[in-house]
Amino acid sequence: MRIISILFTFTAGVLLTACAAKPPIVAQNKTVVVNEQTIVLGGSYDTEKKKLLLTANGDAIMQGRFPPMTPTQNLNANFEDMKFKGDCYFGSVLGDQGGRFGIVASIIQSAKSSTADKCDIFIDGTKQETLYF
């Protein structure tokens, strides 16, 4: 009987630990054609680690973390002989700060209509698509 209660407690602990981690926010994939090549753009954002990952055709090509109180991230990469650039703005990075700073940040973002978490993707200097998270 004691073994059963220990196993039950262990199993419950494992399940609660697994459920505690938030899954990353995943952007909807967007397909573009550049230089007669089809490219599927995508990405994910881990809110706990503040880590952004951008992909092309399923391959991670750009990644970065948001510094404290900084909602912008500019990423660059080369992929299949093309230059990729991600200009990202994540309003939630500021809004999640809480306290007075979070309130002020939310007011400023609302006034500018820039509260979305998004990345503008450029390929060879031309804006191709916007990924929303």
MODAZI-V392505 format. One record per backbone hydrogen bond with DSSP energy under -1.0 kcal/mol. CO is the residue of the C=O (numbers start at 1). NH is the residue of the N-H. If there is no record, write none. Layout:
[[CO & NH] [CO & NH]]
This chain:
[[1 & 5] [2 & 6] [3 & 7] [4 & 8] [5 & 9] [6 & 10] [7 & 11] [8 & 12] [9 & 13] [10 & 14] [11 & 15] [12 & 16] [13 & 17] [14 & 18] [15 & 19] [25 & 45] [30 & 41] [32 & 39] [34 & 37] [37 & 34] [39 & 32] [40 & 57] [41 & 30] [42 & 55] [43 & 27] [44 & 53] [45 & 25] [46 & 50] [46 & 51] [50 & 66] [51 & 46] [52 & 64] [53 & 44] [54 & 61] [54 & 62] [55 & 42] [56 & 59] [59 & 56] [62 & 54] [64 & 52] [67 & 70] [71 & 90] [73 & 88] [75 & 86] [77 & 84] [79 & 82] [82 & 79] [83 & 124] [84 & 77] [85 & 122] [86 & 75] [87 & 120] [88 & 73] [89 & 118] [90 & 93] [91 & 95] [92 & 96] [94 & 97] [98 & 102] [99 & 103] [100 & 104] [101 & 105] [102 & 106] [103 & 107] [104 & 108] [105 & 109] [106 & 110] [107 & 111] [108 & 112] [109 & 114] [116 & 91] [117 & 133] [118 & 89] [119 & 131] [120 & 87] [121 & 128] [121 & 129] [122 & 85] [123 & 126] [126 & 123] [129 & 121] [131 & 119]]
